[in-house]
Amino acid sequence: MRFLLLLALASPATAQVVISQIYGGGGNTGATLRQDFIEIFNRGVAPQSLDGWSVQYAASTSATRITTALSGTLAAGQYALIQQSAGAGGTQNLPTPDFSGTVAMSSSSAKVYLVNANNQVQDLIGYGAAANEFEGAPTANLSNTTAALRARNGCTDTDNNAADFAIAAPAPRNRQSPPFDCAAVQETLNRTISQIQGPGPVSPLEGRRVRTSGIVTYRRTNGFYLQSQTADPEASSGILVFTQTAPPAVAQVGNSLQVEADVVEFRPATDSASAPLTELINPTLTLLAQGQPLPAPQILLPNQDFEKYEGMLVKAETLYVVSPTDNNLFWATLDAPRPFRRRTEARWPNLLRVNLASPLPAGVKLANLTGPLDFASRTYTLYSNALETLPVLPTLPPAPPKADGEFTVATLNLERFFDDLDQGNGVALTPPAEYSRRLALLKAYVTISLGSPDVLVVQEAENLPSLQRAADAIGLDYLAFTAPSNDPGGITSGFLVRYTRVAVDSVAQLAKDLEYTPGQITHDRPPILLRARAGTFAFAVMGVHMRSRLNLEDARVQAKRAAQFASVREELAQLPANLPTAVAGDWNSFTEEIQFPGFRNLSTTLSQNDNYSYVFDGQTQTLDHILINTPFAAAFSRLYYGRGNADAPADQRLSDHDGAVAYFTLRPVPFTASTIVSSVSFLAGPIAPNQAITIFGEPGFTPGEPPPSANLRVLVDGVAAEVRYAGRDQIVAFTPNVLDLRKPFVPITVERAGTVIHTVFMPTAEAQPSLPTRLSLGQQLSAFAFTAGSRETLFLTGHGSLPLSTGNANVRLCGLPAEVISAGLLPGSPNAIAT
């Protein structure tokens, strides 16, 4: 070990005040606590003055120390908390600190010295493998979520950091914490496992050193379960022996061991009010026998008190899986009902978490799972090695097909859908193989589970090029719309719109720079507004993605969410009251939390069993909602949640959210001039030769897909038009090559079997040119993706009766002239082509 020459080292074996806990991950990613801290403890029997004392911090290989002064008196058995620097993250402050410093401590490895008034090092802790000064050996590495805790509540001091400290969740104590008497814990007690566990949730031997024996029943990555052959009806006969790293070779399943260890009650730092798990830490193991039979498992039944089986082998004869596998964990119940979580409902009883390396979806039934029963985060977890038989996996149903005259609006959280392209940092955010897998899942989910919605609101997209690339992979007529957001993770909201069925008038991002308090942005993912038309039906859809429910108890989170809701209400108030409007997205809110005057939440139309889009801790809940106002409600038909995500294992799904899709039935419109529109722009107006038009009208057209029924004709001024599509209330046709432009109006007539069923007069124009990417019937025309020097083919409708030629066709791309190689009519079609 290395020390500064000006400091003397006191004898650590006789140290009365020691460093009892170190944590350097405060405010880092994943941390709960906002601040770093150092904790000291008086393990002696007399008070100790701290006047002139200090704690001194140094980086793992540095000789430079940063000092925090101490003062006052520390009573025997008393702790003191020294707060250090705060990070940008975390959700909870430390308990009231007794001293404060400004050190930004390392979360993994460094050195901390406790120096007395005589300038002597009273205690030294080298934490993490990189530390170059320590007592004996350094502790294991710490992390953003783990601290180094001195054994036996701070009493153990063998001059070996590695042996004296356990790595666990931080549990800061200050002067107000209950004192601990080290004199009462020096003797090692011989006790059975049941005596250590005791009849209640807390061991009667907490903080004591014990010696016990049992059979190893299960190995974990950081410990093993030990159980007596003899059961005790009043207390558990099994216990977790925590080894921090992989258990030693002697701790094989079936071995009988003697274990000497400290008794602790573990509570996660994120939930200090949770009931604890009794553990043995800092163990010394002695092999007694090998190949012993395992104790018979305890049969689990609904509504039992599982506390007395903690750490024991148990068997679940029947389990109903209620959430899919994620990181080898899924949730199940011992009885059949599926847990549904609403804001006012308490946690569902009889929920059990299962650790099993089998990808299972929700909805299957399992039999005879055996393993030890663990407890953490207010939840019992059954560890199991294998299934006796593989279950039959359920078939996920597709969305109901759209009926004639229906169009759909849907919403879907894509769960960070990033492509495999290098964004300039040398690393693709998604590996190519994973991106290909997700593209295939996206296509299947949108086309099958959501039934190819006409308007799809999306959340957690990367950017516009990435979203359009995904839209193209779906293989339908989707155009992408989005804009950069404020989200630090780079996700944004947007739309996929089927432009052969819906005409887009405008897309605008809203309230991007709005602040709810000075310097604090309201929307990480600002709302985005689409105004569009389906046929002649004009409507608006606002896409939203509210702040998550994480740390909802925090006043700052509540204020931000309230500001987001208020902002959306204000934006909706700016729209015309008679405009059919939907608000759709990931609200991160329960149905009853979303109150918008004049809007109806469509999830209220579903039964409880169908009303969910997300599964959290085994409980289904609805976070994805579609709301519509009264003008839109007149067209509403039904709502459906597309299954295939929320209930599917993590490696078999696109996202952890199920999307919602709302069906709307458009009322028949009269056959008038305003219902004859350009197939490209969906705008009404004069007609011209060689123009693609869409005719909307009352029911009576012959149903069918292209080619249309032979008994249907469209005549323009008595000349037959080429009919490309005929449906119940829609026809797509091309006007003739020549129109008599001397007539200000010409008749358009629809005939069926020689009988006129509709006639309307339309104004004429020499030309109404439009350059589409696709026609309303879905035929590919051009891609609008040009590169310098490339040869492209452009199709034009409504170009008039004058034939195109190289002499009269002028093409400009992005304002620059293009060389026209050939131009003329496309053989067999009224379209013109310029190349």
N, C-alpha and C positions, 0 to 999 in steps of 0.2 A: 504494500500500500504506500501511497505517496501523500505527504502533508507539507504545508508551508512550515518553514523552520521557525517562524515566530510563535507558532501555536504548540502547546503541549497537549498530549492526549491523556485524558483521564481514563481510569480503568473501567471499560464498559461493563464488565461483570458486576461491578458494584454500583453502576449508575442507578440513581434513584428516579430521575426524570429522563424519559426516553421519547424518541419520535415514534408515535404509535400508528400513524397513517399518512400516506402521501398520495395525492391525486393531481395529475397535470393535464387532464383532458377537458377541463371546464370550458364550455362554450364551443367546443369543436363539433364537427359533423357527427350526429348520432348521440351526442351527450345530452343528458337531462339537466345536470347542474351547469350553471353559467360560469362559475368561477373555479380556478385551481385552489388547492389548499394544502396545508401541512397541519397535522394534528400532533400534539405532544400529550404525555400522560405521566402522572406521578405514581409510579408503581411501588413506592416505599410506604412507610408507616408514619411519617412525619411530614408536616408542611415544608415546602421549599420556596424560598424567595427567588424570584426571577429577575430582580433588579440587576441591570447590567448584562443580562443574558441576551442571546439572539439566535435566530435560525438563519443559516447561510446556505444559499443555493448556488450551484455551479453546473454548467453543462457537462455532459458525460466525460469529455476529455480535456476540459478547461481547468486552469488554475485560478481563474477570476471568479470571485464570489460576490453575490448580491445579498445584502444583509437586511433583515427585518428585526427591529429591536423588540424585546419583551420587557415586561415589568410586573410588579405585584407579587402575589403569593399563590402558589398552586398547592391546594390541600392534598393530603394522601388520598389516592384513588380518584383524583379529579383530572378531567381532560381540559385542554385549551385548544381553540381553533384559530389558526392563522390563515386568513383569507389572502389569496394572491390575485393575479390579474384575471379579468373576465374576457371571455371570447365573444364572438358575434352570435353564436347559437345557444342552445340550451333553453329550457323552459322554466327551471326552478332556481331560486337563489339559495345560497347556503343558509343554514341556521345562523343566527346572529353571531358574527365572528367576535372573538376576544381581542384579536390583533389583526392589522391589515398591512399588506405590502403591495408591491407593484410588479412582482416577478411573473413573467410569462413562462411558466414551467413547461418542460417537455412532457408530452403525453406518454412517451415510451421509455426514455432512459436519461438519467442525470444523477446528480449527487446532492444530498441534503445533510448539513451539519447542524448539530445543536451545540452551541458554544456557551460556556458559563462565564460568570463575572471575572474569573481569573484568566480569561482568554484560553481556556482549555476546551478541547473538543469532548463534550460529554457523551455524544452519540453521533454515529455516522451511518447513513444509509446510502448505498449505491444501488439504485434501482435500474433494471434493464441490463441486458448483456453488454451494452457498449460502455457502461460506466467503468472508469479506470481506478476508482478508489471505492473501497467497501470493507466491511467486516466479514472475514471468511470468504464468502462468495456473494456476488450481487443477486438481487431478486430476479425473477423472470420479468420479461418486458411487460409494461403496462400498456393501456390503450385509451381511447376516448371514453370508454365505458367501464374501465376497471381501475382499481386502486391497489396499493400495497397496504395490507392490514397486519399489524403485529399480532401474533397468536395470543390466545387466551385474553382477549380484550385489552391487549397491551402489556400483559404481565411477563410473557416469555422473552428472555434475553440471553442467548447463548453465544453472543459475539459472532453469529453467522447470519448475515442478512437473508440468504437463500432459505435457511431453515426456520428463521424466526417470522418470516412474512408470508402470508397467503395472498394470492391475487384474486380479487373478488370485486363486486360492485361497490362503489364508494358509499360509506356510511358515516358522514361527518358528525363529530360530537364536540360540544363546547362546555364551558364551565357549568351551564345549567343542566347538562345531561346527568343521568343517575351515576353516582360514583361507583367504582368497582374495587373491591377489597382483594388484592392479590394474595394476601396471607391465607385466604380461605380456599385457594384453588391449587395449592402446591402438591397435595397428596393425590396420587393416582388411585382411583377407586375401581374395584372389581365389580362390574355390574352386567346383568343380561341386557340384550338389546331392548326388550320390553321395558325394563327399568329405566333405560336411557330415554326411550321415547315417552314414557309416561302416558296417563290416560287423557291428557289434554293436548292442545295444539303446541304448547311450549314445554320443552324438556325440563324436568325438575333439576337436571344436572347441567343446565346451560352454563358454560364457562369453566366447567371442571374437566380435568384430565381423567380419562376412564380406560379400563382394560376390559375387552369383551371378546366373544368368539362367535363364529357362525360360518355358513357356507356361501360362497360366491354364487349368485344366481344370474348376474347379468353384468356385462362390461360396457361402459360408455367411453366416450373420447376423453373424459376428464375425471373418471371415477368408476366405482363399481358398487353393486348392491350386495349387502351382506344380510343373511337371514338365519335365525335359529330354526332347528328342526321342530322345536316345540312351540306351538302357538299359544298366545295369551288372549283370552276373549275380551280383555279390557284395554289392551294397548297393542300397538304394532310390534311384530317380531322381526321386522326388516328395517334397514336403514341405508342411506347413501353414504359411502366413504368417498370423500372428495379428494382427488389427487392432483388437481390443477391440469396436469398433462395426462398422457395415456397411462393407464394403470400398469404397474410393474408386472413382469411375467408370472410372478408367484400368484397373482390374483386372477387365476383362470377359473372359468365356470366349473363348479363341482369341487373346487378345493376348499378344505376347511382351514380357516385362518384364525389366529389370535391377532387382534388389532388393539394397539394403544394409540389413543388420539384425543383431541380436544372436541368438546361438544359445543356446537354453535347453532344458532337459529338464523337461517338465511332469509333475508327479505331483499327483493330487487330495489336498486336505488331509485328506479322510476315509480315505485309504489311502496313507500315506506309503511303505509297503513295496511298492507296485505298481511294475511296470516303467514307465519313462517314455515320453512321446511327445516326439520331437524337433520343436521349433518355431523359427520365426524371429519375433522380436518387435521392436517399435520400428522398423518398416521405413520406408525411403525408396525410392520407386518411380520408375522411368524407363521410358517407353514406347519399345520398340524397333521393333515391327511389329504390325499388326493382321491379323485374319482368318487366323491360321495353323492348319493342320490339327492336330488333337489326336493325341497319341501313341497307338499301338495298345494296347488294354487287355491286361493280363496275365490269363490264364485261371487261376481259382482251382480247386484240386483238394483233395480231403480229405487231411488229415494233412500239409499243407505247413507250412513255417515262414513265417508271414505277416509277420514282422518286416521282411524284405527287400523287402516290397511296401508298407510304411507310407507313406501319402501319395500312392501311385501310382494311376492308373486301372486297375481290375480288372474282370473279368467273371465272374459266376457263371452258368454255363450251365444248372445245375439247382439249385433251392433248395426245401427242404421246410420250410414254415412250421410252427413248433412252439409259437408263442404268438400271441395276437391283437394287432392294432395298438392301441397306447396312446400318445397324444401323438406320432403319426407314427413310432413305433418298434415293430418286432416282431423276434422271434428266429427263426432258421432254421438248418438244418444242410445241409451239402453232401452228406451221405449220408442214407439213409432212416430209421434208427432214431430214435425220439422219446426225448429225454432224460428219465429218471425219477430224481428226487432222493430219496434216503433219508438218514438221519442219518449213516451210515457211509460213504457214497459220495462220491468226489471230484467235482470239477466235470467235467461231460461234455465230451469232446473235440469239436472241429470245430463248436462253437457260434459263430454269427456273428450280430451285431445288424445290422438293416437300418433305415435312415432313409428312409422313403418315405411320401408323403402319400396312401396308399390304405388304406381300412379293410378289413383282411383277417382272417378267422378262422384259428385253428390248423387244420391238416389239409389245406391246399391246396398245390399244387405250382406253382412258378414257373420261368420260363425266361429266361435271357439278361438279367439285371440288371447294369447297368454303372454305375460311378462310382468315386470315390476311396475308398481304404481308410484309415480313421482308427483310432486306438487311444486308449482312455480306460478307467479303472477295470478294468484287466485284460481288456478286451474289445475285439475288432476290430469296427468298424462300417463297413458299406458304405453310402455315400451314393448315392442313385439318384433321378433325376428322374421316371421314369415306367415303367409296365409296357408291354411290347410287346403283350401280349394280356391281357384280363381273365380270371381263372380262374373255373371253375365252383364256386360256393360249396356246401359240403356241407349236407345237410339234417340238422338236429339231431333225434334220435329222442325221442319222448315216453316217460315212465315206463311200465313194464308195468302193465296194468290190474289192479285188485284182483280176485281170484277170490272166489266166494261164500264167506262165512265168514272173509274176511281183513280185518284193519284195519292201518293203517300209522302209524308214528311217524317224523317227519322232522326235519331241522335245516337252517337256512339263515341265513347272514350277509347281512343286507339292505344292507350298505355305507352306513351313515349315511342311513337312510330318514327324512327329515324332510318334513313337509308344507309347504304354501304359506301357512300362516296366520301372521299377525303375532303374535309371542310377547311383545309389549309393548315392543319396542325400535324399532318403526317400520320394521323390515325383515323380510320373509319369508325364512326360511332357504333355501327352494327357490322359484325363480320359478314362477309358475303353469303356464307351458307345459312346463317341465321336470318339474314334479310330475305333470302329466297324462300325460306320456310314461312316467314311472317307474311310475305306477299301472297303465297298460296292460301294461307289461313284467312287473309283479308278478303281475297276474291271469294272464297267459299262462304265466309260469314255474310258479306254484303249481298251476294246473289242468292244465297239459300236462306240463311237465318233471318235476314231482313227483307228478302224478296225484291232486291234491286230497287230501293226507294228512289223516288223522283228528286227529292231534296234530302240530302244527308248532312246534318250538322255534325262536325267532328271536333273532338278535343284531343290535345296532346299530339298534334302534328308537328313536324320539324320546320318546314318552310314551304313556300309555294312550289318551287321545282320538285321537291321531294313528294309533296302531296299530289301534284299532277302526274308524276311518274307512277305513283301508287294507283291513281285513277286509271291511267292507261293499262296497267296490269290487270285491272278488274275485267277489262275487255268489253265494256259497254260504252255508252255515249256520255261519259262524265267529264265535266270541266271542273277544275279546282279553283277555289277562291280563298285567300287568306292574307294575313298581313303580319309583320313582326310584332311580337308582344313585349311585355316588360318582365316576363318570367325569367328568373336567373338560371333555370335549368334549360332554357331554350325551347320550350314548348309553346304552341299557339293554337288558336281555334280557327275554324274555317268551314267551308262548305264543299261538298261534291254535288253537282247539279247535272241532271240528265237533260242536256240542252235540246234533245229532240222531242222532249215532252214538256219542258218548262223553259220559257223565255226569261232571261235575266235582264232586269232593267237597271239595277245598281247593287253594289256591295260596298259597305262602308264600315270601318272599325270605329267604335264609339268610345268616348271618355278615356282615351289612352293616357292623357296627362293629368287626369283628375286626381287631386290629393284630398284625403279625408282628414288629415292634419298636416301642418307644414312639414314638408320633406318626406311625407309618407304617401306613396302611390296607392290609390284605391284598388285598381285592378291589375293583378299580375298578368292575367289573360283577359284583355278587354273584351266586352261584348262586340259582336259583329252582326250587322243587319243586312239581310237580303230582301230586296223588293223584286217581285217577279210575277209572271202570269202563266197559268196553266190553261191553255186555250184563251178564252176571254175572261177568265176568273183571275183578277188581280189580288195579290196577297203579300204579306210580309212575314219573314221568319227571323227572329233574333236568336243567335247562338250565345250561350253563356257557359262559363266554367268558374264556379265560385271557389273561394279559398277552402281548403280541406278542413275537416273536423279535428285534425290533430291539435292537441293542446287547447281544446275548446274552452277549458276552464280559465285560460289566460285572458285577462281583460283586453289586451291588445288584439288578440285574435277575434274576440267578440266585436270589438269596435270596427275592425276591418270588414268582417262579414256583414255587419249592419250597414256600413257605408256602401258596400257592393250592392246589397238589395235595394237601398235607397236610390242608388245611381240607375239601376235598371228600371225602377218605377218611373224615374224622371224621364229617361229616354223613351219609354213607352208612351208617356203622356204627350210627347211631341208628335206622335203619329196621329193621322186622322182617326177619329173615333169610329167611323164606319168602315175602316180598312180591316179586312180579315187578317188577324195577326196571331202568330204562334211564338212562344218563347220556349226554346228547347236546349237541353244540355245536361252537363254533370253539375247538379246543384250542390252536391255534398250536403244535402239537407233532407230531412224527412218530410212527408207530404204535408203534415200539419204546420210545419215551420215556414211554408211558402205561402204568403198571403198577398195576393195581388188583386185589388178591386177590379171587378169586371172580367176576370180571367178564371177559367176552370182548369183544375189539374186533372188531366185525363187518367192518371193512375187511380183515381177514385172510382172509375168505372169497372175496375177489375175485382175479382174475388181475392181474398187474402193469399190463397195458394198460388195465384198467378202474379201477384203484385210484389215483385222484387227484381232488382237489377244487380245486386252485389251481395257477397257473403263475407261477413266480418266476424272473426272468432266463432265460426259455426252458426251464426245467426244471420238469416237473410234479411235484407233491408232494401229500401228503394231510395237510390240517390240520383237516378237519371229520370228526369221528368219532362213532359211536354204539356205546356199550358196553352189554352186558346181563349180568345175573347169571344164575345157574343156573336159578332158577325161571322166568325169562322165556325162557330158551333152549329150553325144551320147546315153546314156541309159535312160535319163529323159523322163517321160511321162506326169506328171501333179502334181500340188500341191493342197492341201486341208487343210483348217483350221477346225479342229473338234469342233463343237459347243456344248455348254452345260456348260461352265464355265463363260466366260466373260459376257454373257447376262443373267445369272441365278442369282436369289437372293442369298445372302450370305449363308443362311442356307440350300440351295439346291444344292450347287456346291462343287466340289473337290478343286478348285483353282480359283484365279481371272484371270488366263491366259487361253486362248484357245491354244491348241497344234497345231503345224503344222505337216503335214505328206506328204512326197514326194514319188511319185510312180516311179519306174524304171522298164523298160522292158529289160530283158537280151536277147541279141542276141543269136540265136541258135548256138550251138557249134558242131563241127564235132564229130562223134562217134569214139573216139580213146582211146588208153590205158590210156592217161592222164585224160580222163573223166570218168574213172571207179575208184571210191575212196572208202575208208573206211567210212561207215555210221557214225562212231564215231568221227574220226579225220578229215574227209574230205580230207585226204591226199592220193595221188596216190601211187602205189607200187605193189609189188607182192600180189597175192591172196593165201589164205590158206583154208583148210577145215573148215566148220562151221563158216564162216566169213560173217558179215552183210556188204553188199556193196551197194553203190548207183551208178546207171548208168545214166549219163547225155548224151544227144544226140540231134540230129536234130528233128524237128517235125515229127511225124509219129507214135509215140507210141499211144496206145489206151488210150483216156482220161478216167478218172474214179477215184473213191475213193475205198479204201479197202472194200470188196475183189475185186481184179482186174478182168477185163473182162476175161471170160473163154477162149477166142481165142488168148490170149497172153501167150507166153512161153519164159523163159530164160533157155538156155542150157549151161552148163559148161562142156566142153569136152564130149558133147553128153548126159550128165546126167542132168535131169531137176532140176533146183534150185527152192526153195520155194519163190514165189513172194509175198511180203507183201504189196506193193503199186505200182500202175502204174498211171502216169500222162502224160501230153502232152509231156514233155521233161525230165521226171525223172522216174526211176524205183528203188525200194528198194527190194533186194532179199537176201537170204542166200545161200551161196555156199554149195555144197553137203558135206556129212560127209567124203567122201573119194575122194581124187584126186590122179592121177598117178603122183607122184612127180619125177618119172624118166624122165618125159618130162619137159624140161626147160620152155616151153610155152604151154598153152592149149587155145583152142578157146572158146570165149564167144559169143553166138549167140542169137539174139532176133528174135522170130518168131511171126507172126500174121496170124491166120487162116491157119497155116501150111506153110506159105511163109516166107522165110528168108528175113528180112529187114535190119539187121545189123550183122556183124561178126567182131570180133577183137581178136587178140592173146594177152594173158596176161602171164607174168612170174609167177612162182609158188614158194611157200615157205611152209615149214613144219607147221609153225604157225605164225600168226600175231595177238597176243592177244590184246584185247581191253576190257575195263571194263566201259561201258557207264552208264550214269544215265537214259537216255532214248534213244530209237532208233529214226531214222529219221521219222518213221511213227507215232511217238508220243506215243508209248507203254511204260508204266512205267517199268523200270527194277530195279533200286535201287536208294536210296535216298542219300547215302553217309553221313548219319547222325548217328554216332555211339556213344553209351554210354558204359561205363565199365560194363562188365558182361552181355550185351544184346546179343540176338541171332538174327543174320541177314542173309539174303539171297542175294547172289551175282550172277549175270548172266555174262557170258563171251562169247564173239564171237571171231572167228579166233583162237581157241585153238588148232587146228590141228586134225588129225585123231585118235590120241591116246585117248581112253576114260578116263575121269577123275575118280579117286577113292580116297578113304581116304588114300591110300598108296602113291599116287603120287601128291596129291594136297597140296601145302604149301601156306598159306595165312599170310601175315604180314600187320598189320594196324599201320600206323605211326611208322614203324620200329620194332614193337613188334609182336611176333608170336601169331596167333589166333588158337584156337582149332578147327580143322575141324571135324565136327560131321558126315557129309555125303557128298559125292560128286558123280556126275554122270550126265548122259544126262537127260535133262528135257523131259519127255514123250511127244511125239507128236511135238517136236520142235528140230531143229538142234543146239540149245543152250546148253551149259554145265552149270551145277549149282554146286556151292561149298557152303556149309553151315557150 
